Amino acid sequence: MSAQFDVDFTSKQSRALQSIATEILYGGAAGGGKSYFMRALAIILCGLIPGLNVYLFRRIYEDLIKNHMEGPGGFPVMLAPLVVSGHVKIVDDEIRFWNGSRIFLCHCQLEKHRFKYQGAEIHVLLIDELTMFTETIYRFLRGRLRAPGLEIPQWAIEFFRAKFGVELPAKIPMVLNGSNPGNEGHGWVKAAFIDGAKEFEVRRMAPGEGGMLRQYIPARLEDNPHIDTQEYEGKLAGLGNKELVRAMRYGDWSIVAGAFFDNISEEKHKLPSFTPPKHWTRFRSLDWGSARPFSVGWWCIAEAEWVKTFKDGKERMLPAGALVRYREWYGVKYNEEGMVKANEGLRLSAEAVGRGILEREAGESIDEGMSRADPSMWKEDGGPSNAERMLKCDSKDPSKICGPRFAPADNTRVSGWQQMYSRLAWDGIDDGEPMLYVTDDCHNWWRTVPPLQHDEHRAEDVNSDMEDHAGDDTRYACMGRPVSRVQKPRKPTGPKPWTLDWITAQESR
C-alpha cells in the first residue's frame, strides 16, 4: 500500500502523529489542513492495521460529502490507485480495505441520532468541526471507543515507530478532532481543550472526562504549505465581520465566530467584583432548571455616583440606570477536577434553591417586586408549583412562607433578546456606554452567554439547544426593566469620591 499511497505531512500534522496523546483537538484557524489530515490518517491506519474501524463524523450529511468525498482532495481521488488495484472499494458511505479495515462516513445532526451508533465499536474516532457538535453527542461517541482483541502486526508497529517515534498500540483507540472557533459548541470545546491548558500540553483526564491523554495542537494558515496563503487570506478577509475574520484567520478562541451577541466585549462589559452601595436598588432573576442548570442573577441599578471596585481598586461611574450583574448562582455540576459538566443540572428541589438564594443574599435589601423568574415555575402539575414550593422552603416548618418571591417574567424571546442586545450596545447619548455590565466573578455568565448562536431557523432568536440559562435569566431582568431610548446624560453629584465630605455623606445615608 505504501507504494501506492503516500502523503507529505506538515510539521504540525507530524507533531500530532508523534504525540502520545489519544484525544487531540487539532486546528483553530481556517486553512490549517484539518480535514485532509483526517483523511490521510484514516487511510494510513487502515492500511497498517487489519480489521480497524475508523468513524469519520460531520454534523450535517451534505457537509460530510462535500468536504470528504468531492474535489481533488477527497477520498475517491486520494484512494484512486488503490481502487484501481482492487485493494479498496468505496460503497456508499463506507470505504472497505483489502485487510478488513473500514472507514465509516457518518453524520449526527440531532442529539437523538447518536443512538444509531449505540452498538458501534470505534477504534479511531475522527470528528470534523467539533464545535458544530453538542457535548452530549461528543461524550456519547467517545464512549463507543474500544478495541478488544484488535491485533496490530509487529511490522506495522515497527513502521509507525520508525516513521513517527511513538508506539502505535498506545495510540489506539484514539480521538482526533478538528475545529475552528465558533458555532454552538464553542463554549464546551474551549472549556475542555483550551481553558487552563497550554498549547501542546498533554493532560491525563479523569475517568469522568474520558480518562484519555488530551492535547490541543494549534494549526494555522502558515502551517499549511499546500495552500496559497495570500489567496486564502483574501477570502477570509472577505468574511466582513472583523471578529469573525480574526477567529478564522488566527484561531483566536477568545473570539466567538457568529455569536448572537456579537457586541459583548470584556473590555466594555466586564467589571471587577464590587459591593453595590446600600441605597442602590437590587433585585434578582431566575431561570429554572433541574436536569438542566438553573441560573440566578443578582442585579443592581446604577445611580450617577462613584463606586469603588475590588481587585483593581479603581473608582468608576456607571451610566445612571445601567444594570449590573454583581452575583450569580448557577446550578451546574462539576467533575472531580473542578471542570464544568456543561448543561448538566444539580437536580435540586425548589425548596433547596429557595434556601440557597436566601443564604446568598443574607443581609441585603432585595426589591422582590422587581425580581423576575421563569414563568414555567407557576405551572401546577397535580401539586403545588415550584414558585409556591420555593416560598415554603423552611425545612423545619414547611407551612411557613419565608422564601424568595418573584413575579413571572415576560418570556417573549425575540423582544427579550433585543432588550438585552440594546443594553449591551447602547447607542443613546451617554457617549455610547453600555447599559449592562457583569462582574468577573460571574464565571458561568461569561462562559455561556458570549458563545450563544443564532437559531438557524429563526435568526432573531437564540439557539435554545445551547446552554442558554444565564442568558435567559438576563433576558428576564432586561424585560423587567426595559431600557429607554431617551437616556439622560449622567451628572456626577456630590463631592469628589473618597474625600472626607464624601465619606461623611455615605455614612449619613
C-alpha positions in Angstrom: 0.0 0.0 0.0 2.8 2.5 0.9 4.0 2.4 -2.7 0.5 3.4 -3.9 -0.4 5.9 -1.2 2.0 8.5 0.4 1.4 11.9 1.9 3.7 14.7 2.8 2.6 15.7 6.3 3.1 19.3 7.5 5.2 19.9 10.6 2.0 20.4 12.8 0.4 17.2 11.3 3.6 15.3 12.1 3.6 16.7 15.6 0.1 15.3 16.1 1.2 11.9 14.8 4.3 12.0 17.1 2.2 12.9 20.1 1.5 10.4 22.9 -2.0 12.0 23.3 -5.0 9.9 22.4 -7.6 12.7 22.5 -6.5 15.6 20.3 -8.1 18.9 19.2 -6.2 19.9 16.0 -6.6 23.3 14.3 -8.0 26.6 15.3 -7.6 28.7 12.2 -9.2 28.0 8.8 -6.9 26.6 6.2 -4.7 24.6 8.6 -5.2 21.3 6.8 -7.5 19.7 9.3 -9.8 17.7 7.0 -7.1 16.5 4.7 -5.1 15.3 7.7 -8.0 13.3 9.0 -8.5 11.6 5.7 -4.8 10.8 5.3 -4.5 9.5 8.9 -7.6 7.3 8.3 -6.1 5.7 5.2 -2.7 5.1 6.7 -4.1 3.5 9.8 -6.4 1.3 7.9 -3.6 0.1 5.7 -1.4 -0.7 8.7 -4.0 -2.4 11.0 -6.3 -5.2 9.7 -9.8 -5.0 10.9 -9.6 -1.4 12.0 -12.9 0.6 12.4 -12.5 4.3 11.7 -15.5 6.5 12.1 -15.4 10.0 10.5 -18.1 12.4 11.5 -19.5 15.7 10.3 -22.7 17.1 11.9 -24.5 17.5 8.5 -24.5 14.8 5.8 -24.2 17.3 3.0 -21.1 18.8 4.6 -19.7 15.3 5.0 -19.9 14.6 1.3 -18.8 18.0 0.1 -15.7 18.1 2.4 -14.6 14.5 2.2 -15.8 12.9 -1.0 -15.8 15.7 -3.5 -13.0 17.7 -5.0 -9.3 16.9 -5.7 -8.5 16.2 -2.1 -11.5 13.9 -1.4 -11.3 10.2 -0.6 -12.1 9.0 -4.2 -9.1 10.9 -5.6 -6.8 10.1 -2.7 -7.7 6.4 -3.0 -7.9 6.1 -6.8 -4.7 4.0 -7.2 -5.9 1.6 -4.5 -9.4 1.4 -6.0 -7.9 0.6 -9.4 -5.6 -2.1 -8.0 -8.6 -3.6 -6.2 -7.3 -3.0 -2.7 -10.1 -0.6 -1.8 -13.8 -0.4 -2.6 -16.0 2.6 -1.9 -19.5 1.5 -1.3 -22.0 4.3 -0.4 -20.8 5.8 2.9 -18.3 3.0 3.6 -14.7 2.6 2.4 -13.6 -1.1 2.6 -9.9 -2.1 2.6 -8.5 -5.4 1.5 -7.4 -6.3 5.0 -10.9 -5.9 6.6 -10.4 -2.3 7.8 -13.2 0.1 7.1 -13.8 3.9 7.2 -17.4 4.8 8.0 -18.6 8.2 6.9 -21.1 9.3 9.4 -23.2 12.3 10.4 -25.2 13.1 13.6 -27.3 16.1 13.1 -29.7 15.8 16.0 -28.8 14.5 19.5 -31.2 11.6 19.1 -29.2 10.4 16.1 -26.3 9.4 18.4 -28.2 6.3 19.3 -27.7 5.0 15.8 -24.1 4.3 17.0 -25.1 2.6 20.3 -23.5 -0.7 19.2 -20.6 0.7 17.3 -17.1 -0.5 18.1 -15.0 2.5 17.3 -11.2 2.2 17.2 -10.4 5.6 15.8 -12.9 8.5 16.1 -12.4 11.5 13.8 -14.7 14.4 14.3 -14.5 17.2 11.7 -15.6 20.7 13.0 -16.1 19.6 16.6 -17.7 22.9 17.6 -20.7 22.1 15.5 -21.5 19.2 17.8 -23.1 19.3 21.3 -21.1 18.0 24.2 -23.8 15.3 24.7 -23.1 13.9 21.2 -19.3 14.0 21.7 -19.3 12.2 25.0 -21.6 9.5 23.7 -19.4 8.9 20.6 -16.3 8.9 22.7 -17.9 6.3 24.9 -18.1 4.0 21.9 -14.3 3.8 21.8 -12.9 0.3 22.4 -10.6 -2.1 20.8 -11.0 -5.6 22.4 -8.9 -8.2 20.6 -7.6 -5.8 17.9 -4.2 -7.2 16.8 -1.6 -4.8 15.4 1.0 -6.6 13.3 4.6 -6.2 14.5 5.7 -4.8 11.2 3.1 -2.1 11.5 4.3 -1.2 15.0 7.9 -1.0 13.8 6.9 1.1 10.7 5.0 3.6 12.8 7.8 3.8 15.4 10.4 4.4 12.8 8.2 7.0 11.0 6.7 8.9 13.9 8.6 7.8 17.0 5.6 6.6 19.0 4.1 3.2 19.8 1.1 2.5 17.6 -0.7 0.3 20.1 -0.6 3.2 22.6 -2.5 5.4 20.1 -5.4 3.0 19.6 -8.2 3.7 20.5 -7.9 7.4 19.8 -9.9 10.6 19.0 -8.7 13.3 16.6 -10.9 16.4 16.5 -10.6 19.3 14.1 -12.3 22.6 14.5 -12.3 26.4 14.2 -13.7 28.7 16.9 -17.4 29.5 16.9 -20.7 27.6 16.4 -22.9 26.2 19.1 -20.2 24.0 20.7 -17.6 26.8 21.1 -18.1 27.1 24.8 -17.7 23.5 25.8 -14.9 22.8 23.4 -13.0 25.8 24.7 -13.6 24.7 28.3 -12.5 21.1 27.6 -9.4 21.7 25.4 -8.3 25.3 25.6 -9.0 26.8 29.0 -6.5 26.1 31.8 -4.0 24.3 29.4 -1.0 25.4 27.5 -0.8 24.7 23.7 0.7 21.2 23.1 0.4 20.3 26.8 -0.7 16.7 27.3 -3.0 16.1 30.2 -4.3 12.8 31.7 -8.0 13.4 32.1 -10.1 12.0 35.0 -12.4 9.0 34.3 -15.4 11.3 34.3 -13.7 13.2 31.4 -12.9 10.0 29.4 -9.6 9.1 31.1 -7.6 9.8 27.9 -4.5 11.8 27.2 -5.8 15.2 26.0 -4.0 17.8 23.9 -4.6 20.9 21.9 -2.4 21.3 18.8 -2.9 24.7 17.1 -2.7 24.8 13.3 -2.8 28.0 11.4 -2.8 29.1 7.8 1.0 29.4 7.8 1.4 25.8 8.8 -0.1 24.5 5.6 2.4 24.8 2.7 -0.1 23.2 0.3 -2.3 26.3 0.2 -1.8 29.7 -1.3 -1.7 31.7 1.9 -2.2 35.1 0.2 -5.2 34.0 -1.8 -6.8 32.2 1.2 -6.2 35.1 3.5 -8.1 37.3 1.0 -11.0 35.0 1.1 -11.1 35.1 4.9 -10.8 38.9 4.9 -13.9 38.9 2.7 -16.0 37.5 5.5 -16.6 41.1 6.5 -17.0 40.9 10.3 -13.6 41.7 11.7 -14.1 39.5 14.8 -15.1 36.5 12.6 -12.0 37.2 10.4 -9.8 37.2 13.4 -11.2 34.0 14.7 -10.9 32.2 11.4 -7.5 33.7 10.4 -5.7 33.3 13.7 -7.7 30.6 15.5 -8.4 33.0 18.3 -10.7 31.2 20.8 -11.4 34.4 22.7 -13.5 35.5 19.7 -16.8 33.7 19.2 -17.4 33.5 15.4 -21.1 34.0 14.5 -22.2 34.8 18.1 -25.7 36.2 18.6 -24.3 38.8 21.0 -21.5 40.0 18.7 -21.3 43.2 20.7 -20.1 41.6 24.0 -16.7 42.9 25.0 -14.9 42.0 28.2 -13.2 45.4 27.9 -16.5 47.2 27.9 -18.9 45.0 29.8 -16.8 43.2 32.5 -16.3 44.8 35.9 -14.2 43.7 38.8 -16.3 42.4 41.7 -17.8 45.1 44.0 -20.5 45.6 46.6 -23.2 47.9 45.3 -24.0 50.9 47.6 -26.7 50.1 50.0 -29.2 52.6 48.6 -28.9 51.2 45.0 -31.9 49.2 44.0 -31.2 45.4 44.0 -33.2 42.6 42.5 -32.8 39.1 41.1 -33.7 37.0 38.1 -34.1 33.2 37.9 -34.2 30.7 35.1 -35.5 27.4 36.5 -33.8 24.1 35.8 -33.4 20.7 37.4 -31.9 18.2 35.0 -30.6 21.3 33.2 -28.9 24.1 35.2 -30.9 26.8 37.0 -29.5 30.3 36.9 -29.9 33.0 39.4 -28.6 36.5 38.8 -28.4 39.4 41.3 -28.7 42.8 39.8 -28.3 46.4 40.9 -29.4 49.6 39.2 -26.5 52.1 38.9 -27.0 55.7 40.0 -25.0 58.7 38.9 -22.2 58.4 41.5 -18.8 56.9 42.0 -18.3 53.3 43.2 -15.0 51.6 44.1 -14.5 48.1 42.7 -12.5 45.3 44.4 -9.2 43.9 43.0 -8.0 46.9 41.0 -9.5 49.4 43.5 -10.4 51.8 40.7 -13.2 54.4 41.0 -15.9 54.1 38.4 -19.0 56.0 37.5 -21.5 53.9 35.6 -24.3 55.3 33.5 -27.4 56.0 35.5 -29.9 53.2 35.0 -27.4 50.6 33.9 -27.9 47.1 35.1 -25.0 45.4 36.9 -25.0 41.6 37.5 -22.9 41.5 40.7 -23.5 37.9 41.8 -24.8 34.7 40.3 -25.6 31.2 41.4 -25.5 28.7 38.6 -26.8 25.2 39.3 -24.4 23.1 37.2 -22.4 20.0 38.0 -18.6 19.9 38.3 -16.4 16.9 37.9 -13.7 15.8 40.4 -11.2 18.1 38.6 -13.4 21.1 39.1 -14.4 21.2 35.4 -17.9 22.1 34.4 -20.1 19.3 33.2 -21.8 21.6 30.7 -25.6 21.9 30.7 -26.0 19.2 33.4 -28.1 20.4 36.3 -27.8 19.7 40.1 -31.4 18.4 40.3 -32.1 20.4 43.4 -35.6 20.8 44.7 -37.4 24.2 44.5 -37.1 24.4 48.3 -33.4 23.8 48.2 -32.9 26.5 45.6 -35.1 28.9 47.7 -32.9 28.3 50.8 -29.7 28.8 48.7 -31.0 32.1 47.4 -31.7 33.4 50.9 -28.3 32.3 52.2 -26.5 34.1 49.4 -28.4 37.4 49.8 -28.5 37.4 53.6 -28.3 41.0 55.0 -29.2 42.6 51.6 -32.4 44.5 50.8 -33.8 42.9 47.6 -36.6 44.5 45.7 -38.8 41.4 45.2 -41.4 43.4 43.2 -38.8 43.9 40.5 -37.5 40.3 40.7 -38.4 38.1 37.8 -38.5 34.3 37.3 -39.2 31.7 34.6 -43.0 31.6 34.1 -42.9 27.8 34.0 -42.3 27.9 37.8 -46.0 28.8 38.2 -47.3 25.7 36.4 -49.2 23.2 38.6 -48.9 19.5 37.6 -51.1 17.9 40.1 -49.5 19.6 43.1 -48.0 22.9 44.2 -46.0 24.8 41.7 -42.2 25.3 42.0 -42.9 29.0 42.8 -45.1 28.0 45.8 -42.7 25.4 46.9 -39.9 27.9 46.9 -41.9 30.2 49.1 -42.3 27.4 51.7 -38.6 26.5 51.8 -38.2 26.3 55.6 -37.0 22.8 56.3 -38.4 22.9 59.9 -41.8 24.4 59.1 -42.9 23.6 55.5 -46.1 25.6 56.0 -44.2 28.8 56.8 -44.0 31.3 53.9 -40.5 32.7 54.1 -38.8 32.0 50.7 -37.8 34.4 48.0 -40.6 36.0 46.0 -40.6 36.6 42.2 -43.1 37.8 39.6 -43.5 35.8 36.4 -41.1 37.2 33.8 -42.1 38.3 30.3 -40.9 35.3 28.3 -41.2 36.9 24.9 -37.9 35.6 23.5 -37.2 37.9 20.5 -38.2 41.1 22.3 -36.2 39.9 25.3 -33.0 39.3 23.3 -33.5 42.7 21.6 -33.7 44.4 25.0 -30.5 42.6 26.1 -28.7 43.4 22.9 -29.7 47.1 23.2 -28.4 47.3 26.7 -25.1 45.8 25.6 -24.8 48.0 22.5 -26.1 51.2 24.0 -26.2 53.9 21.3 -28.1 56.6 23.2 -26.4 59.8 24.5 -24.0 58.9 27.4 -21.1 58.6 24.9 -22.3 55.1 23.7 -21.5 53.5 27.0 -23.3 50.1 27.7 -26.3 49.9 30.0 -25.5 46.3 31.1 -22.4 45.1 33.0 -21.4 41.8 34.5 -18.7 41.3 37.2 -15.8 39.0 36.5 -16.8 36.6 39.3 -20.0 35.7 37.4 -18.0 32.9 35.7 -20.8 30.9 34.2 -22.3 34.0 32.6 -19.1 34.7 30.9 -18.7 31.1 30.0 -22.1 30.6 28.4 -23.5 33.9 27.2 -20.8 35.1 24.7 -20.9 31.8 22.7 -24.6 31.8 22.2 -25.5 31.4 18.5 -28.5 32.3 16.3 -31.3 29.8 15.8 -30.7 28.5 12.3 -34.5 28.6 11.6 -35.2 31.9 13.3 -32.4 34.4 13.1 -33.8 36.8 15.7 -33.8 34.1 18.4 -31.0 32.3 20.2 -30.4 28.6 19.6 -32.2 27.1 22.6 -30.3 23.8 22.3 -27.2 25.6 23.7 -26.5 26.3 27.4 -28.6 29.5 27.4 -29.8 29.6 31.1 -27.7 32.6 32.2 -28.8 34.3 29.0 -32.5 33.6 29.8 -32.3 35.0 33.3 -30.5 38.1 31.9 -33.3 38.4 29.4 -35.9 38.3 32.2 -34.1 41.1 34.1 -33.9 43.2 31.0 -37.6 42.7 30.2 -38.5 43.6 33.8 -36.7 47.0 33.3 -36.8 47.9 29.6 -34.2 50.4 28.6 -35.4 53.8 27.4 -34.2 55.0 24.0 -34.0 58.5 25.5 -31.4 58.5 28.3 -30.5 61.5 30.3 -26.7 62.1 30.4 -25.3 61.3 33.8 -24.3 64.2 36.0 -21.9 63.5 38.9 -23.4 64.7 42.1 -21.9 65.5 45.4 -18.2 65.8 46.5 -15.3 64.1 44.8 -15.2 60.4 45.9 -13.1 59.3 48.9 -12.8 62.7 50.3 -13.9 63.4 53.9 -17.1 65.1 52.7 -17.9 62.1 50.5 -17.3 59.6 53.3 -19.5 61.7 55.7 -22.2 61.8 53.1 -22.1 58.0 52.6 -22.3 57.3 56.4 -25.3 59.6 56.7 -27.3 57.5 54.2 
